[in-house]
Structure formats: C-alpha cells, structure tokens
Amino acid sequence: MRSRGSGNRLSAATGGGGSAFGSRVSALLLAMFATMATIYVAGRLWQDADNRLHLVEEIERRTGQVKSAVSVDDTLKIIGCREQQKKLAAVEMDLAAARQAGFVSKHIAKKDDINHSKKKLLAFIGIITTFGRKRNRDAIRKAWMPKGAAALKNLEDEKGIVLRFVIGRSANRGDSLDREIDNENGQSNDFIVLDGQVEAIEENSKKTKLFFVHAVENWNAEFYVKVNDDVFVNIDALGATLSTHLNKPRAYIGCMKSGEVFSEPNHKWYEPDWWKFGDGKSYFRHASGEIYAISQSLAQFISINRHILRTYAHDDVSTGSWFIGLDVEHIDEGKFCCSSWSRGAICAAV
C-alpha cells in the first residue's frame, strides 16, 4: 500500500518528462522549418541573380548587335576632331600670314604659272588691259615689251624684270571675248588672266587689287608696278629709278597728286563715296594711275588684308587709300609723270 506522498511524487515526475519532450519536438520542428526557409530563400535569391545575369548578357548582346547611330563616345570623338580641325585651320592661316610677311622663306607657286624666278626680281610689271585693246597690246610689244617667251625670259634673267598683261574674265564665261584672250595668250604667253575677276570698267579697282595679290603670291620681287596699256615705258629708266629706292622697305612711288572729288552722278569721274572725303571734296595724296610702284611689303599688306580693303571708283585712289594710316614713304617721283616725254623720263602717255 503506497502512501499519498509517494503517489504525488510519481505524478509530478511523469508530468515533468512530458513537458520536456514536447519542448524538444517543438525546437526540432522549428529548426527544420528555419532550414527549409533558408534553403528556399537562398534558392530564390540565386535564381533571381541568375536571371539578372542572363538579362544583362542579353541586353549587352542586343545592344552590341544594334548600336545607336552616334554613341556618347563617338560624339565626344567628333567634337574633339572638330576642335583639332579649328586649331589646324588657325595654324594654317597664321602660316599663310607669316609667309606673306616674309617670315617663311619657302615660296609656294601656283601650278599654272611657269616663269617664276628663283632669285629675287627687281620688279614685276603688270600692264592693265581689257577686251578690245589688242591694238594697244601689239603696240606695246613692238615698242617696249619683248615679244615671245624667250625674249621675256631673257629680260627676267638679265634685268630682273618680269612683264605681263593683266586681264579678267568675261561676265559670260567662255564666250568669244574669253576665247580671243586665250588664243592671244597661247601665241604670246604674256598674260595673267585673273579667273576670279570679272572684266568691267566698274571693277577696275578690284582688278588692280587682285593683280597685286596674284603677283606677290607668285613672284618674289622688290617692287610691283602697275601700268596702263596706253602708256609707253622706258624699261631701263624704270629699273634705274627703282634701284635707287631699294633701301626703303615701304615705298610708294609715283607721280603724286590729289584732285577734286566729283559728286555729280553724270560726271565722268563720279565718286559714289564722295561724302567720305570731307566738305572740301578733295582726294588725299596718291600716285597717278598711269604708272606707279609699291615695295614688296606693301604688296604683301594688300594680299593679307584683301578682304577688308575698301575700293573706290578709281583704282589709283583705291591704292592710295590702302596706305593711309600706315608708315609708308610716299615718293613723288617726277619721272613717273607721263604727261610729256622728256630726257630720262620713265613713261609717256599716248
């Protein structure tokens, strides 16, 4: 027979063991659930990562096959190239200006000019002519301009002087006027044909400017001389006179004058810009247009600044205006006055 105390102890022991067993089962189930959850989450994360990697690879593959027309990198490269082109163009302009100013010794000539002097000439003489003046040109060839390529080359070699007729092109390019000049030049080989210049009376000032540009860019001379085709020139006297001014780097030589500015439109010598010359209506001092000479540095100045040099109605006034404000020596040489032929004179107008 058990006592009441013993029964109570057994009951308590049995109840305590069941509670511990239940706790262990719960912990085990919780651990299994946690493990399974961890495996599930890790699997999903791995799958998502794999999907993202596949998606990135697919995007790269497709974008690699079909690129945009101009990518950001390509755009930057294009901008860089354009900047380099601008810098190169600026350097080329500076080099051209330096060449014109005489700082670059190498002289580059155009392909269509065949009689370029390797040594420095004394003078390059341009005889300004126009259509319908062949009789004047023939008279000059008989009187004071050597006829034929051999004779012209001999004058260049012996006296350092080159002579050329200067003419533009017809407004109707390739017409009979142009063909006549081309045929004449084919026989005489003594022309400079300014392809970019229209031959017209109102274009004379621009034509004279373009002559100086062409001459200084293609012939290396101490002086550049402009002559009208109705003037006879004593070549020996001209050469001797120019030689006396070799030590003057900015010489402007001619028969200096001024004269009245005409504001009436119907006047032969009408000047559309008459109002620029003041109330006195008088031109500044400039060389008469029959013949005048400028030194190489002045011809280079015209060439470099050709696009901003203003031209007036008359070529002699235009040339004189380009040197206003410059440190130029105006040489009033009586021998350049062509009104009369006297002993030792350089020219005579006909």
DRENDO-1510 file (C-alpha; in Angstrom, 1 decimal, always signed):
<recs>
REC; n; res; u; v; w
REC; 1; MET; +0.0; +0.0; +0.0 .
REC; 2; ARG; +1.5; +3.3; -1.2 .
REC; 3; SER; +1.3; +6.4; +0.8 .
REC; 4; ARG; -0.2; +9.6; -0.5 .
REC; 5; GLY; +3.2; +11.3; -0.6 .
REC; 6; SER; +4.7; +8.7; -2.9 .
REC; 7; GLY; +1.8; +9.0; -5.4 .
REC; 8; ASN; +2.2; +12.7; -5.6 .
REC; 9; ARG; +5.9; +12.4; -6.4 .
REC; 10; LEU; +5.3; +9.9; -9.2 .
REC; 11; SER; +2.7; +12.0; -10.7 .
REC; 12; ALA; +4.9; +15.1; -10.6 .
REC; 13; ALA; +7.8; +13.2; -12.2 .
REC; 14; THR; +5.6; +11.8; -15.0 .
REC; 15; GLY; +4.2; +15.3; -15.8 .
REC; 16; GLY; +7.6; +17.0; -15.9 .
REC; 17; GLY; +9.0; +14.5; -18.5 .
REC; 18; GLY; +6.1; +15.0; -21.0 .
REC; 19; SER; +6.7; +18.8; -20.9 .
REC; 20; ALA; +10.4; +18.4; -21.7 .
REC; 21; PHE; +9.8; +16.0; -24.6 .
REC; 22; GLY; +7.2; +18.4; -26.1 .
REC; 23; SER; +9.8; +21.3; -26.0 .
REC; 24; ARG; +12.4; +19.2; -27.8 .
REC; 25; VAL; +10.0; +18.3; -30.5 .
REC; 26; SER; +9.0; +21.9; -31.0 .
REC; 27; ALA; +12.6; +23.0; -31.2 .
REC; 28; LEU; +13.3; +20.4; -33.8 .
REC; 29; LEU; +10.3; +21.4; -35.9 .
REC; 30; LEU; +11.3; +25.0; -35.7 .
REC; 31; ALA; +14.9; +24.2; -36.7 .
REC; 32; MET; +13.7; +22.2; -39.7 .
REC; 33; PHE; +11.3; +24.9; -40.7 .
REC; 34; ALA; +14.1; +27.5; -40.5 .
REC; 35; THR; +16.4; +25.3; -42.5 .
REC; 36; MET; +13.8; +24.8; -45.2 .
REC; 37; ALA; +13.0; +28.5; -45.3 .
REC; 38; THR; +16.7; +29.3; -45.6 .
REC; 39; ILE; +17.1; +26.9; -48.5 .
REC; 40; TYR; +14.0; +28.3; -50.2 .
REC; 41; VAL; +15.1; +31.9; -49.8 .
REC; 42; ALA; +18.7; +31.2; -50.9 .
REC; 43; GLY; +17.3; +29.3; -53.9 .
REC; 44; ARG; +15.1; +32.2; -54.9 .
REC; 45; LEU; +17.9; +34.7; -54.5 .
REC; 46; TRP; +20.2; +32.5; -56.6 .
REC; 47; GLN; +17.6; +32.2; -59.2 .
REC; 48; ASP; +17.0; +35.9; -59.3 .
REC; 49; ALA; +20.7; +36.6; -59.5 .
REC; 50; ASP; +21.0; +34.1; -62.4 .
REC; 51; ASN; +18.0; +35.7; -64.1 .
REC; 52; ARG; +19.5; +39.2; -63.7 .
REC; 53; LEU; +22.9; +38.0; -65.1 .
REC; 54; HIS; +21.1; +36.4; -68.1 .
REC; 55; LEU; +19.1; +39.6; -68.6 .
REC; 56; VAL; +22.3; +41.7; -68.6 .
REC; 57; GLU; +24.0; +39.4; -71.0 .
REC; 58; GLU; +21.0; +39.5; -73.4 .
REC; 59; ILE; +20.9; +43.3; -73.2 .
REC; 60; GLU; +24.7; +43.6; -74.0 .
REC; 61; ARG; +24.3; +41.1; -76.8 .
REC; 62; ARG; +21.5; +43.0; -78.4 .
REC; 63; THR; +23.0; +46.4; -77.9 .
REC; 64; GLY; +26.2; +45.1; -79.3 .
REC; 65; GLN; +24.4; +44.0; -82.5 .
REC; 66; VAL; +22.4; +47.2; -83.0 .
REC; 67; LYS; +24.4; +50.2; -81.8 .
REC; 68; SER; +23.0; +53.7; -81.9 .
REC; 69; ALA; +23.9; +55.9; -84.8 .
REC; 70; VAL; +26.2; +58.1; -82.8 .
REC; 71; SER; +27.2; +57.0; -79.3 .
REC; 72; VAL; +28.3; +59.3; -76.5 .
REC; 73; ASP; +31.9; +58.2; -77.1 .
REC; 74; ASP; +31.6; +58.8; -80.8 .
REC; 75; THR; +30.1; +62.2; -80.2 .
REC; 76; LEU; +33.0; +63.2; -77.9 .
REC; 77; LYS; +35.4; +62.0; -80.6 .
REC; 78; ILE; +33.7; +64.0; -83.3 .
REC; 79; ILE; +33.8; +67.2; -81.1 .
REC; 80; GLY; +37.5; +66.6; -80.4 .
REC; 81; CYS; +38.2; +66.2; -84.1 .
REC; 82; ARG; +36.3; +69.4; -84.9 .
REC; 83; GLU; +38.3; +71.3; -82.3 .
REC; 84; GLN; +41.5; +69.9; -83.8 .
REC; 85; GLN; +40.4; +71.0; -87.2 .
REC; 86; LYS; +39.7; +74.5; -86.0 .
REC; 87; LYS; +43.2; +74.7; -84.4 .
REC; 88; LEU; +44.8; +73.3; -87.6 .
REC; 89; ALA; +42.9; +75.9; -89.7 .
REC; 90; ALA; +44.1; +78.7; -87.4 .
REC; 91; VAL; +47.7; +77.5; -87.6 .
REC; 92; GLU; +47.4; +77.3; -91.4 .
REC; 93; MET; +46.1; +80.9; -91.5 .
REC; 94; ASP; +49.0; +82.1; -89.3 .
REC; 95; LEU; +51.5; +80.2; -91.5 .
REC; 96; ALA; +50.0; +81.9; -94.6 .
REC; 97; ALA; +50.2; +85.3; -93.0 .
REC; 98; ALA; +53.8; +84.6; -91.9 .
REC; 99; ARG; +54.7; +83.5; -95.5 .
REC; 100; GLN; +53.1; +86.7; -96.9 .
REC; 101; ALA; +55.0; +88.8; -94.3 .
REC; 102; GLY; +58.3; +87.2; -95.4 .
REC; 103; PHE; +58.9; +85.2; -92.2 .
REC; 104; VAL; +58.7; +81.9; -94.2 .
REC; 105; SER; +61.4; +81.7; -96.8 .
REC; 106; LYS; +59.9; +78.9; -98.9 .
REC; 107; HIS; +57.9; +80.3; -101.8 .
REC; 108; ILE; +55.0; +78.2; -103.0 .
REC; 109; ALA; +53.8; +78.9; -106.5 .
REC; 110; LYS; +50.7; +78.0; -108.4 .
REC; 111; LYS; +50.8; +75.3; -111.0 .
REC; 112; ASP; +49.6; +77.5; -113.8 .
REC; 113; ASP; +52.5; +79.9; -113.5 .
REC; 114; ILE; +55.6; +78.7; -115.3 .
REC; 115; ASN; +58.0; +81.6; -115.2 .
REC; 116; HIS; +58.7; +82.0; -111.5 .
REC; 117; SER; +62.0; +83.4; -110.6 .
REC; 118; LYS; +64.2; +81.5; -108.0 .
REC; 119; LYS; +66.1; +84.7; -107.3 .
REC; 120; LYS; +64.5; +87.9; -106.2 .
REC; 121; LEU; +63.4; +90.1; -109.1 .
REC; 122; LEU; +63.8; +93.8; -109.2 .
REC; 123; ALA; +60.3; +94.4; -110.4 .
REC; 124; PHE; +57.2; +92.7; -111.6 .
REC; 125; ILE; +55.2; +94.9; -114.0 .
REC; 126; GLY; +51.5; +94.3; -114.7 .
REC; 127; ILE; +50.1; +96.1; -117.7 .
REC; 128; ILE; +46.4; +96.5; -117.1 .
REC; 129; THR; +44.4; +95.8; -120.2 .
REC; 130; THR; +40.9; +94.8; -121.3 .
REC; 131; PHE; +38.9; +93.4; -124.1 .
REC; 132; GLY; +39.1; +95.1; -127.5 .
REC; 133; ARG; +42.6; +96.5; -126.8 .
REC; 134; LYS; +44.7; +94.1; -128.8 .
REC; 135; ARG; +46.0; +97.0; -131.0 .
REC; 136; ASN; +47.3; +98.7; -127.8 .
REC; 137; ARG; +49.0; +95.5; -126.7 .
REC; 138; ASP; +50.6; +94.9; -130.1 .
REC; 139; ALA; +51.9; +98.5; -130.0 .
REC; 140; ILE; +53.5; +97.8; -126.6 .
REC; 141; ARG; +55.0; +94.6; -127.8 .
REC; 142; LYS; +56.6; +96.4; -130.7 .
REC; 143; ALA; +57.8; +99.4; -128.6 .
REC; 144; TRP; +59.0; +98.4; -125.2 .
REC; 145; MET; +57.8; +94.9; -124.2 .
REC; 146; PRO; +59.9; +92.0; -125.5 .
REC; 147; LYS; +57.9; +89.7; -127.7 .
REC; 148; GLY; +57.9; +86.0; -127.2 .
REC; 149; ALA; +58.6; +83.7; -124.3 .
REC; 150; ALA; +62.4; +83.6; -124.9 .
REC; 151; ALA; +62.7; +87.4; -125.0 .
REC; 152; LEU; +60.7; +87.8; -121.9 .
REC; 153; LYS; +62.8; +85.2; -120.1 .
REC; 154; ASN; +65.9; +87.0; -121.2 .
REC; 155; LEU; +64.6; +90.3; -119.7 .
REC; 156; GLU; +63.9; +88.5; -116.5 .
REC; 157; ASP; +67.4; +86.9; -116.3 .
REC; 158; GLU; +69.4; +90.0; -117.4 .
REC; 159; LYS; +67.5; +92.8; -115.7 .
REC; 160; GLY; +65.3; +91.1; -113.1 .
REC; 161; ILE; +62.1; +92.4; -114.6 .
REC; 162; VAL; +59.0; +90.5; -115.5 .
REC; 163; LEU; +56.3; +91.9; -117.7 .
REC; 164; ARG; +52.7; +90.6; -118.1 .
REC; 165; PHE; +49.4; +91.9; -119.4 .
REC; 166; VAL; +46.7; +91.7; -116.8 .
REC; 167; ILE; +43.1; +91.0; -117.6 .
REC; 168; GLY; +39.9; +89.4; -116.0 .
REC; 169; ARG; +37.3; +87.2; -117.4 .
REC; 170; SER; +34.1; +87.9; -119.3 .
REC; 171; ALA; +30.8; +88.1; -117.3 .
REC; 172; ASN; +29.7; +85.4; -119.7 .
REC; 173; ARG; +32.4; +82.9; -119.0 .
REC; 174; GLY; +33.8; +81.1; -122.0 .
REC; 175; ASP; +32.3; +83.4; -124.6 .
REC; 176; SER; +34.1; +84.9; -127.7 .
REC; 177; LEU; +35.9; +87.5; -125.6 .
REC; 178; ASP; +37.5; +84.9; -123.3 .
REC; 179; ARG; +38.4; +82.8; -126.3 .
REC; 180; GLU; +40.1; +85.7; -128.0 .
REC; 181; ILE; +42.3; +86.3; -125.0 .
REC; 182; ASP; +43.1; +82.7; -124.6 .
REC; 183; ASN; +44.1; +82.4; -128.2 .
REC; 184; GLU; +46.2; +85.5; -128.0 .
REC; 185; ASN; +47.9; +84.3; -124.8 .
REC; 186; GLY; +48.5; +80.9; -126.5 .
REC; 187; GLN; +50.6; +82.7; -129.1 .
REC; 188; SER; +52.3; +85.4; -126.9 .
REC; 189; ASN; +52.4; +83.7; -123.4 .
REC; 190; ASP; +52.5; +87.2; -121.8 .
REC; 191; PHE; +49.2; +87.3; -119.9 .
REC; 192; ILE; +48.0; +87.0; -116.3 .
REC; 193; VAL; +44.3; +86.0; -116.6 .
REC; 194; LEU; +42.5; +86.6; -113.3 .
REC; 195; ASP; +39.9; +83.9; -113.4 .
REC; 196; GLY; +38.1; +85.2; -110.3 .
REC; 197; GLN; +37.8; +88.8; -111.6 .
REC; 198; VAL; +35.0; +90.0; -114.0 .
REC; 199; GLU; +36.4; +92.3; -116.6 .
REC; 200; ALA; +34.3; +95.6; -116.4 .
REC; 201; ILE; +35.1; +99.3; -116.0 .
REC; 202; GLU; +33.4; +99.4; -112.6 .
REC; 203; GLU; +35.6; +96.5; -111.5 .
REC; 204; ASN; +38.9; +98.2; -112.3 .
REC; 205; SER; +39.8; +98.9; -108.6 .
REC; 206; LYS; +39.1; +95.3; -107.6 .
REC; 207; LYS; +41.1; +94.1; -110.6 .
REC; 208; THR; +44.1; +96.2; -109.5 .
REC; 209; LYS; +43.9; +94.8; -106.0 .
REC; 210; LEU; +43.7; +91.3; -107.3 .
REC; 211; PHE; +46.7; +91.9; -109.6 .
REC; 212; PHE; +48.9; +92.9; -106.6 .
REC; 213; VAL; +47.6; +89.8; -104.7 .
REC; 214; HIS; +48.4; +87.4; -107.5 .
REC; 215; ALA; +51.7; +89.0; -108.3 .
REC; 216; VAL; +53.1; +89.0; -104.8 .
REC; 217; GLU; +51.9; +85.4; -104.2 .
REC; 218; ASN; +53.6; +84.1; -107.3 .
REC; 219; TRP; +56.7; +86.3; -107.9 .
REC; 220; ASN; +59.3; +87.3; -105.5 .
REC; 221; ALA; +60.2; +90.9; -106.4 .
REC; 222; GLU; +61.5; +94.1; -104.7 .
REC; 223; PHE; +58.7; +96.2; -106.4 .
REC; 224; TYR; +55.4; +95.6; -108.1 .
REC; 225; VAL; +54.5; +98.1; -110.8 .
REC; 226; LYS; +51.0; +98.8; -112.2 .
REC; 227; VAL; +50.9; +100.3; -115.8 .
REC; 228; ASN; +48.0; +101.2; -118.1 .
REC; 229; ASP; +48.0; +99.8; -121.6 .
REC; 230; ASP; +48.1; +103.3; -123.1 .
REC; 231; VAL; +51.5; +104.2; -121.6 .
REC; 232; PHE; +54.9; +103.6; -123.1 .
REC; 233; VAL; +57.6; +102.8; -120.6 .
REC; 234; ASN; +61.4; +103.1; -120.7 .
REC; 235; ILE; +62.4; +99.9; -119.0 .
REC; 236; ASP; +66.0; +100.9; -118.4 .
REC; 237; ALA; +65.0; +104.2; -116.8 .
REC; 238; LEU; +62.4; +102.5; -114.7 .
REC; 239; GLY; +64.9; +99.9; -113.5 .
REC; 240; ALA; +67.4; +102.5; -112.7 .
REC; 241; THR; +65.0; +104.6; -110.7 .
REC; 242; LEU; +63.6; +101.7; -108.7 .
REC; 243; SER; +67.1; +100.6; -107.8 .
REC; 244; THR; +67.7; +103.9; -106.0 .
REC; 245; HIS; +64.9; +103.1; -103.6 .
REC; 246; LEU; +65.9; +99.5; -102.6 .
REC; 247; ASN; +66.7; +100.6; -99.1 .
REC; 248; LYS; +63.1; +101.8; -98.5 .
REC; 249; PRO; +61.0; +98.8; -97.3 .
REC; 250; ARG; +57.7; +100.6; -97.5 .
REC; 251; ALA; +58.0; +102.7; -100.6 .
REC; 252; TYR; +55.0; +104.0; -102.6 .
REC; 253; ILE; +56.5; +105.6; -105.8 .
REC; 254; GLY; +54.7; +107.6; -108.4 .
REC; 255; CYS; +53.6; +111.0; -109.8 .
REC; 256; MET; +51.8; +112.2; -106.6 .
REC; 257; LYS; +48.7; +114.3; -106.9 .
REC; 258; SER; +45.3; +114.9; -105.2 .
REC; 259; GLY; +42.4; +116.4; -107.1 .
REC; 260; GLU; +38.7; +117.2; -106.9 .
REC; 261; VAL; +36.1; +114.6; -105.8 .
REC; 262; PHE; +33.1; +114.8; -108.1 .
REC; 263; SER; +29.7; +114.1; -106.5 .
REC; 264; GLU; +27.5; +114.5; -109.6 .
REC; 265; PRO; +26.4; +111.1; -110.9 .
REC; 266; ASN; +26.6; +112.1; -114.5 .
REC; 267; HIS; +30.2; +113.2; -114.3 .
REC; 268; LYS; +32.9; +111.1; -116.0 .
REC; 269; TRP; +34.9; +110.8; -112.8 .
REC; 270; TYR; +31.9; +110.4; -110.4 .
REC; 271; GLU; +32.8; +109.1; -106.9 .
REC; 272; PRO; +29.8; +107.4; -105.2 .
REC; 273; ASP; +31.6; +107.7; -101.9 .
REC; 274; TRP; +32.3; +111.4; -102.3 .
REC; 275; TRP; +30.9; +112.2; -98.9 .
REC; 276; LYS; +33.8; +110.4; -97.2 .
REC; 277; PHE; +36.4; +112.9; -98.4 .
REC; 278; GLY; +35.2; +115.9; -96.4 .
REC; 279; ASP; +33.5; +119.2; -97.2 .
REC; 280; GLY; +36.4; +120.3; -99.4 .
REC; 281; LYS; +35.8; +117.4; -101.8 .
REC; 282; SER; +39.5; +116.8; -102.4 .
REC; 283; TYR; +41.3; +113.5; -102.5 .
REC; 284; PHE; +44.3; +112.7; -100.4 .
REC; 285; ARG; +47.7; +112.5; -102.0 .
REC; 286; HIS; +48.0; +109.4; -104.2 .
REC; 287; ALA; +50.0; +108.3; -107.2 .
REC; 288; SER; +48.6; +108.9; -110.6 .
REC; 289; GLY; +47.1; +105.8; -112.2 .
REC; 290; GLU; +49.2; +105.7; -115.4 .
REC; 291; ILE; +52.1; +104.0; -113.6 .
REC; 292; TYR; +53.2; +103.6; -110.0 .
REC; 293; ALA; +55.2; +101.2; -108.0 .
REC; 294; ILE; +54.9; +99.7; -104.5 .
REC; 295; SER; +57.5; +97.8; -102.5 .
REC; 296; GLN; +57.1; +94.1; -101.6 .
REC; 297; SER; +56.0; +94.7; -98.0 .
REC; 298; LEU; +53.1; +96.9; -99.2 .
REC; 299; ALA; +52.1; +94.3; -101.8 .
REC; 300; GLN; +52.1; +91.7; -99.0 .
REC; 301; PHE; +49.9; +94.0; -96.9 .
REC; 302; ILE; +47.4; +94.2; -99.7 .
REC; 303; SER; +47.4; +90.4; -100.1 .
REC; 304; ILE; +46.9; +89.7; -96.4 .
REC; 305; ASN; +44.2; +92.2; -96.0 .
REC; 306; ARG; +42.5; +91.9; -99.4 .
REC; 307; HIS; +39.1; +91.0; -97.9 .
REC; 308; ILE; +38.8; +94.2; -95.8 .
REC; 309; LEU; +40.4; +96.8; -98.1 .
REC; 310; ARG; +37.8; +99.2; -99.5 .
REC; 311; THR; +37.9; +100.0; -103.2 .
REC; 312; TYR; +36.6; +103.3; -104.6 .
REC; 313; ALA; +35.6; +104.3; -108.1 .
REC; 314; HIS; +39.1; +104.8; -109.3 .
REC; 315; ASP; +42.0; +102.3; -108.9 .
REC; 316; ASP; +44.7; +104.9; -108.2 .
REC; 317; VAL; +42.6; +106.4; -105.3 .
REC; 318; SER; +41.8; +103.0; -104.0 .
REC; 319; THR; +45.5; +102.0; -103.9 .
REC; 320; GLY; +46.4; +105.3; -102.1 .
REC; 321; SER; +43.6; +104.7; -99.6 .
REC; 322; TRP; +45.0; +101.4; -98.5 .
REC; 323; PHE; +48.2; +103.0; -97.2 .
REC; 324; ILE; +46.5; +105.8; -95.2 .
REC; 325; GLY; +47.4; +105.3; -91.6 .
REC; 326; LEU; +50.4; +103.1; -92.4 .
REC; 327; ASP; +54.1; +104.0; -92.0 .
REC; 328; VAL; +54.6; +104.4; -95.8 .
REC; 329; GLU; +57.0; +106.6; -97.6 .
REC; 330; HIS; +55.2; +108.5; -100.4 .
REC; 331; ILE; +57.8; +109.2; -103.0 .
REC; 332; ASP; +56.8; +111.9; -105.5 .
REC; 333; GLU; +58.9; +110.9; -108.5 .
REC; 334; GLY; +58.7; +113.3; -111.4 .
REC; 335; LYS; +59.9; +110.7; -113.8 .
REC; 336; PHE; +56.7; +108.8; -113.3 .
REC; 337; CYS; +54.6; +111.7; -114.6 .
REC; 338; CYS; +53.6; +110.6; -118.1 .
REC; 339; SER; +52.2; +113.9; -119.5 .
REC; 340; SER; +55.3; +114.5; -121.5 .
REC; 341; TRP; +58.3; +112.6; -122.7 .
REC; 342; SER; +61.5; +114.3; -121.6 .
REC; 343; ARG; +65.1; +113.2; -121.3 .
REC; 344; GLY; +65.4; +110.5; -118.6 .
REC; 345; ALA; +61.6; +110.1; -118.3 .
REC; 346; ILE; +60.2; +106.7; -117.4 .
REC; 347; CYS; +56.9; +106.9; -119.2 .
REC; 348; ALA; +54.8; +108.7; -121.8 .
REC; 349; ALA; +51.0; +108.5; -122.2 .
REC; 350; VAL; +49.6; +108.1; -125.7 .
</recs>
